[in-house]
Amino acid sequence: MQVLRNPPSGWPCLVLNADFRPLSYYPLSLWPWQEVVKAVFQDRVDVVSTYDKVVRSPSVEIVLPSVVSLKQYVEQDRSPAFTRFNLFLRDSFSCQYCSTGSDLTFDHLIPRSKGGRTTWENIVTACAPCNLKKGGRTPREAGMIPARYPHRPTMFELQHQGRRFPPHYLHESWLDYLYWDIELEP
């Protein structure tokens, strides 16, 4: 991971909840500068830190924010949406049968052909070769037991998982609000 002293391209802004924790870690809660400027003028956010870049309109001049916090707290304890991304995040972006991290799909433990449903509790991440090998059989029938059995994750669990995957770059103004072990480059 690289810590940037100069702003990343596009001037993104780290968005924090009202309690000064990121809304999400993976993907990192970043807004484009245009959305942030709009939120500042709508009084939805407080500016915590800025870049050294100024944008101007005919009547207004604003220093671009690098970190903002929401004025209204967004609850984080809601159930996460069942999406391919959240499923892969829950399963650490690895096949639950062979541990590879490439060519990922998802697998129904109880196959749909046998009445299995597409739910958190019946789906695991699988690579395409393992998914094909298992076919329309149950894990027991196929002799393929997943490393972890599926479950409905909480938002906190997904946030915790997301911390395992820091982005390729961070701006130095974001570091006080992120909880990765980061070494600054000289």
ZIPE-V24289 format. One line per field, one symbol per residue. ss: DSSP state (@ for helix, = for strand, . for the rest). phi: phi as a letter, one per 20 degrees, with the letter a starting at -180 (. if undefined). psi: psi as a letter, one per 20 degrees, with the letter a starting at -180 (. if undefined). A space follows every 50 residues. Layout:
ss: ???
phi: ???
psi: ???
This chain:
ss: .===........====.....=..=..=.==.@@@@@@@@@...====== ======....==========.............@@@@@@@.......... ...=====...@@@.....@@@=====@@@@@@@....@@@@........ ....@@@@@@@@......===@@@@@@.........
phi: .deeeefffnlfcfddffemdgfbebfffddfgfffgffffemecdedbc eedddcdgdccceffdbccfedfdgdeffffecgfffffgellbfedcmf ddlfcccefeggfdnfdecgecccfbfgffffffledfgffemceffcff befeffffffffffcfffbcegfeffddddfcdfef
psi: qppphqqqpilqpppqrijkqqhqhoqpnpqqhghggghghjkiqpphqr rkppqqrhiqppppqhpqqqhppopjjrpqqoqgghghggjklqpigijq jqlqaqppgoqhijjqrnrhijpqpqqgghggghbkrrhghiknpqgpqq roqrhhghggghiimqrhqqqhiihijqlqopppq.
